[in-house]
Amino acid sequence: METQKQEIKQLCTKFMLGGIELNLEEMVTHAEQNGMGFMQFTLELLQSEAAHRQGKDEAKRTKAAGLPRSTNLEHYDAVQNGLKTTRLAQLRELNWVDQLFNMVLMGPSGTGKTFLAAGLCRDAVKAGYKAYFRSMEDIINTLKTKDFVKSQTVEYKRLLKSNLIVIDDIMLFPLEKNLAVAFFNFINHIYESTSIVITTNKKPTEWAKMLDDEVIATALLDRLLFRCEVINLAGESYRLQNRQTFFES
């Protein structure tokens, strides 16, 4: 019996059946104790392998997504910033990703824009989408270095093939003309095949000033807002309301 188990494990390694190899002994014992038929045993072996591969794939996509530490929307208090609970539930169904809709989350700092965007990105990753969370600074750094830094070349190609990209804090800082053009070209390349979620505390009318080019700003907004839901979040800053101190009360 032990010789057979070793041979099976060696074959699992050869054929990259990590799930079966990992759970083999436990599943054999379970089958023996319950008098399991060959068909049922084979099915459960394959189900074990499928679950193992799905878990590895999700872990890989989660790592690549670059999510912030807190992203679980089960802990998101939508009532505090004016977003209806029913609307949040609808967003979490992710039908808008399949329909290639974009989303603009607008509002003052601390009203939950980033948390909501990251949480939706997390939901998308768990649902099997290629979804990525990047700050505007991350995107600009990639655009600046993709032609001569290998890791950024890989990152750029990854973003081009995504189902969903979250761009956090868009237009937080002014862009030089060449970078504004590069950013427009990036959005122009993906907007027909990728859903884009952006968070911003700048009104669209202020974008021309940040880009120092009204024509580029107009063209950029034209692509982002064509199929788009604009969600305005209000309220006081969560961070200021829950400010922490090292002094004892």
RATA-V985648 format. One record per residue. N is the residue number from 1. SS is DSSP state (@ for helix, = for strand, . for the rest). Layout:
N;SS + N;SS
//
This chain:
1;. + 2;@ + 3;@ + 4;@ + 5;@ + 6;@ + 7;@ + 8;@ + 9;@ + 10;@ + 11;@ + 12;@ + 13;@ + 14;@ + 15;. + 16;. + 17;. + 18;@ + 19;@ + 20;@ + 21;@ + 22;@ + 23;@ + 24;@ + 25;@ + 26;@ + 27;@ + 28;@ + 29;@ + 30;@ + 31;@ + 32;@ + 33;@ + 34;. + 35;. + 36;. + 37;. + 38;@ + 39;@ + 40;@ + 41;@ + 42;@ + 43;@ + 44;@ + 45;@ + 46;@ + 47;@ + 48;@ + 49;@ + 50;@ + 51;@ + 52;@ + 53;@ + 54;@ + 55;@ + 56;@ + 57;@ + 58;@ + 59;@ + 60;@ + 61;@ + 62;@ + 63;@ + 64;@ + 65;@ + 66;. + 67;. + 68;. + 69;. + 70;. + 71;. + 72;. + 73;@ + 74;@ + 75;@ + 76;. + 77;. + 78;@ + 79;@ + 80;@ + 81;@ + 82;. + 83;. + 84;. + 85;@ + 86;@ + 87;@ + 88;@ + 89;@ + 90;@ + 91;@ + 92;@ + 93;. + 94;. + 95;@ + 96;@ + 97;@ + 98;@ + 99;. + 100;. + 101;. + 102;= + 103;= + 104;= + 105;= + 106;= + 107;. + 108;. + 109;. + 110;. + 111;. + 112;. + 113;@ + 114;@ + 115;@ + 116;@ + 117;@ + 118;@ + 119;@ + 120;@ + 121;@ + 122;@ + 123;@ + 124;@ + 125;@ + 126;@ + 127;. + 128;. + 129;. + 130;. + 131;= + 132;= + 133;= + 134;= + 135;= + 136;@ + 137;@ + 138;@ + 139;@ + 140;@ + 141;@ + 142;@ + 143;@ + 144;@ + 145;@ + 146;. + 147;. + 148;. + 149;. + 150;@ + 151;@ + 152;@ + 153;@ + 154;@ + 155;@ + 156;@ + 157;@ + 158;@ + 159;@ + 160;@ + 161;. + 162;. + 163;. + 164;= + 165;= + 166;= + 167;= + 168;= + 169;. + 170;. + 171;. + 172;. + 173;. + 174;. + 175;. + 176;. + 177;@ + 178;@ + 179;@ + 180;@ + 181;@ + 182;@ + 183;@ + 184;@ + 185;@ + 186;@ + 187;@ + 188;@ + 189;@ + 190;@ + 191;. + 192;. + 193;. + 194;. + 195;= + 196;= + 197;= + 198;= + 199;= + 200;= + 201;. + 202;. + 203;. + 204;@ + 205;@ + 206;@ + 207;@ + 208;@ + 209;@ + 210;@ + 211;@ + 212;. + 213;. + 214;@ + 215;@ + 216;@ + 217;@ + 218;@ + 219;@ + 220;@ + 221;@ + 222;@ + 223;@ + 224;@ + 225;@ + 226;. + 227;. + 228;= + 229;= + 230;= + 231;= + 232;= + 233;. + 234;. + 235;. + 236;. + 237;. + 238;@ + 239;@ + 240;@ + 241;@ + 242;. + 243;. + 244;. + 245;. + 246;. + 247;. + 248;. + 249;.
//
